[in-house]
Amino acid sequence: MDETKYGDFQLASRRAAQSKSIQDIDFVADQTYSIAICYNSRGTAYGTIGNISQAMLDFDKALKAYPRFGKAACNRGNGYMTLGKAELALRDFDLATQFSPDLIEPFKNRAKLYKAKKQFDLAQKQLELARKMPQPDESFDTAFHSFVGDLVRKAISISPKNPYLINALGASKTKKSEQKSAIKDFQRARSIDPNLWIAYQNEVKSLFQIGNEPEAFRVLKLTGAKFTKDANLNDWIARQFIEHHKYKEALQYSNIALKINPRFPCALTNRAVAYFGLGKHSKEAISDCDKAIAIDARYANAYATKSAALLDFNKYKECIEVATKAISFDSKSKDAYHNRGVAYMKLKLWDKADQDLERAIELTPEDTFTRKYSSEVAAHRGNMELMLADRAVGKSSKEAARAIKREEMEKEASSYSSVIAVAPTIPAPYYDRALISIASNKLEQASKDLTRFLYLTKWQGKTSALAASLLTLVFRDMGDDKRANEVLKLAESSLDRQNRVPILSFLLGKIDEQTLIKNEYSKAEKTRNLLFYAMVLVQKGNLTKARSILEELKRDGDSEIDEFILLPVYLKKASNTK
């Protein structure tokens, strides 16, 4: 390591100004920051053993490599305080606060100095400020990004039109409040160099961070149109669409990536995820995973994705086998633990399920890309805990609900509320709790939960169509036809036609009664159609026909569907009993 070049911030800035790639900037930043960190750490060690003079030399060198290094300034201030040089110590503590406003140590150290001077009011004020300080983010990444920002700004003053520097400046801005400024940096960088692909990537990330999804999707498509021969970039674009549940678009860009490079395991696996997300394509998903595994037999993500598709076929033992393979190649594959945990849960192997889902939660950090997954795992685990509770009392909570025992329904509703408290951004528990609320005649609560469900799902998928249908019927039960009609209008404009379940099409007036109750549907779908249709009949006062349908469902319907909890409630209404 050339300390004469990289141990001096001014020289390092000049070197960074000559950067001709992102890698050049990264190299300079890594070298210079590492030197600053090492000198500061060694100075701290010298101070611990009482070698203050050597410690001070190291702190000086740390600040030469990084003049705005708040911790090094604070440590040098400690050295001055030990040497009895109070004014120099206060100067450094002031510098440390200026460089790193979140540092608590300078406030505490100033308090010590003021106490030594018998300036107790000033000392107390510093201690109060220290107590009010939030817990600082002391992660290496946060401090490093701050350093890169300082280095790049200095380099830009030397070379103001270097697109790599401008892009790096934007990337150094990690706070949400800085993202609009970062986006301008990325746009300026790619206006200077239209082929700077990483500036496009970074702009997309920033747009997602501030919640501007339409613009992020626009830039993603612009990137794909610009870089038609880059398999890695098109695969990355596919992944972004997957993260935001736009599987059609993801499939399009995965296909482009694989056309460029047919033996690209990551692109094959991402296409498998897109197939799986589209529904009814689990066979294609498994086929792509198998192709990826044939190319790279140790590619853990392909095994993990295949295990998810196997769950769709209820192949729980095979899912466990494949997920275990994924874990053997990547012991931190949270998806594999999640899928294996769900498979264990389906097989009623409770302890193993609990262990795997707990491990999946542990492996899921709280960042923008995995927070949703973490909540999903928590929701699954909450549902599993409900099953464990059911096993303990000897009967399922849904059976209790079907018996219309209010205390059991309230207990189950409370359990779903606990899941929601842990995973407030996962839709499923809201739908389930809404069903219990309807069964308990808590229609206002049900309407809130269904509305929240539709908000979280962004009106996507068939369950959203069911939720919209159910919300319409709830509002009608409440005598609020205006809101019921508003829901139907939103459903018509927001839901893709392929996701419109028959009952919603019926409520929208798109199909008639005969089409709704025909026999070509699956048992589960037919049960839902007839159950919801019976609810419509009860609302219209046609109790005899409603009762006939509900009695038939009680004998021959699919009792495993979640909505079956509503059957005894509406059977009572149709029977005109209290």
Secondary structure, DSSP 8 states (H G I E B T S, - for coil): --HHHHSSHHHHHHHHHT--SHHHHHHHHHHHHHHHHHHHHHHHHHHHTT-HHHHHHHHHHHHHH-TT-HHHHHHHHHHHHHTT-HHHHHHHHHHHHHH-TT-SHHHHHHHHHHHHTT-HHHHHHHHHHHHHS------HHHHHHHHHHHHHHHHHHHSTT-HHHHHHHHHT--SGGGHHHHHHHHHHHHHH-TT-HHHHHHHHHHHHHTT-HHHHHHHHHHHHHH-TT-HHHHHHHHHHHHHTT-HHHHHHHHHHHHHH-TT-HHHHHHHHHHHHHHSS-HHHHHHHHHHHHHH-TT-HHHHHHHHHHHHHTT-HHHHHHHHHHHHHH-TT-HHHHHHHHHHHHHTT-HHHHHHHHHHHHHT--SSTTTHHHHHHHHHHHHHHHHHHHHHHHTS-HHHHHHTT-HHHHHHHHHHHHHHHHH-TT-SHHHHHHHHHHHHTT-HHHHHHHHHHHHHHHTT-SHHHHHHHHHHHHHHHHTT-HHHHHHHHHHHHHHS-GGG--HHHHHHTTSS-HHHHT-TTS-HHHHHHHHHHHHHHHHHHT-HHHHHHHHHHHHHHS-TTSGGGGGHHHHHHHHTT--
